[in-house]
Amino acid sequence: MISDNRGQLVDTIRTTIADKRTETDILRTAAQLIDGFSEGYNWTGFYLMRGDVLEVGPYIGPETPHARIELNQGICGAAASEKRSIVVDDTNADPRFLACAPTTRSELVVPLMDGDRCLGEIDIDSNQPGFFKSEDREMLEEIARVIVQRLKEIR
């Protein structure tokens, strides 16, 4: 069950992206709203499947050196390949981690799934170890469903 403030974020994203007409506008708006949810987020954004490669989409945070990520590379590539959310409590202990910023200590990646097909993912980093809880994953999985539905409507 999603708590009130998390549920409010899901509802706000649903209503705010309802009038957006492009993939970029939908994702940029969602990234801004998600990023504003917590001061503990230091990178909030999207990667999109382009063929067999993830390409960075709209995001908020420091410039990433990882504009393109191969499947099975990094946490993002693993989440897209495995088609499941991944929470990393200590990025220093996970050999898959590709740092966008040297201060990142935990990461949450949630794929944007359309049935069995991964369209991309939501990626959030935090400078605090163990920052993401199951409630955060559940909230972002619901946000991912809302975003995928809206993307399908504009295509």
Residue pairs with C-beta under 8 A, 6 or more apart in sequence:
2 10
2 135
2 138
2 139
2 142
3 135
5 37
6 135
6 136
6 138
6 139
7 139
9 33
9 34
9 37
9 139
9 143
10 139
10 142
10 143
10 146
12 33
13 29
13 30
13 33
13 34
13 143
13 146
13 147
14 146
16 29
16 33
17 25
17 26
17 29
17 30
17 146
17 147
17 150
18 150
20 26
20 29
20 150
20 154
21 154
22 154
23 48
23 57
23 151
23 154
24 57
24 58
26 147
26 150
26 151
26 154
27 46
27 48
27 57
27 58
27 147
28 58
30 46
30 122
30 143
30 147
31 44
31 45
31 46
31 58
31 59
31 60
32 60
34 41
34 44
34 122
34 124
34 140
34 143
35 41
35 44
35 60
35 61
40 126
40 127
40 128
40 131
41 61
41 124
41 125
41 126
42 61
42 62
42 101
42 103
42 104
42 125
42 126
42 127
43 59
43 60
43 61
43 62
43 64
43 100
43 101
43 104
43 123
43 124
43 125
44 59
44 60
44 61
44 122
44 123
44 124
44 125
45 56
45 57
45 58
45 59
45 60
45 61
45 64
45 122
45 123
46 56
46 57
46 58
46 59
46 112
46 120
46 121
46 122
46 123
47 54
47 55
47 56
47 57
47 69
47 76
47 80
47 120
47 121
47 123
48 54
48 55
48 57
48 119
48 120
49 80
49 118
49 119
49 120
52 70
52 71
53 68
53 69
53 70
53 71
54 68
54 69
54 70
54 71
54 76
54 77
54 80
54 120
54 121
55 67
55 68
56 64
56 66
56 67
56 68
57 120
59 123
61 100
61 101
61 125
62 100
62 101
64 100
65 100
66 74
66 76
66 98
66 100
69 76
69 77
69 98
70 77
71 77
71 80
71 81
72 78
72 81
73 96
73 98
74 96
74 97
74 98
75 86
75 88
75 94
75 96
75 97
75 98
75 107
75 109
75 123
76 98
76 109
76 121
76 123
77 96
78 86
78 96
78 109
79 85
79 86
79 109
79 110
79 111
79 121
80 111
80 118
80 120
80 121
83 111
83 113
83 116
83 118
84 111
85 108
85 109
85 110
85 111
85 137
85 140
85 141
86 107
86 108
86 109
87 106
87 107
87 108
87 132
87 137
88 94
88 97
88 106
88 107
88 108
89 106
89 129
89 130
89 132
90 105
90 106
90 129
90 130
91 97
91 99
91 104
91 105
91 106
91 107
91 125
92 105
97 104
97 107
100 125
101 125
101 127
103 127
104 125
104 126
104 127
105 126
105 127
105 128
105 129
105 131
106 125
106 126
106 128
106 129
106 130
106 131
106 132
107 123
107 124
107 125
107 126
107 132
108 122
108 123
108 124
108 132
108 136
108 137
108 140
109 121
109 122
109 123
109 124
110 121
110 122
110 137
110 140
110 141
110 143
110 144
111 118
111 119
111 120
111 121
111 144
112 118
112 119
112 120
112 121
112 122
112 144
112 147
112 148
112 151
113 119
113 144
113 148
114 148
114 151
114 152
119 148
119 151
121 144
122 140
122 143
122 144
122 147
124 132
124 140
126 132
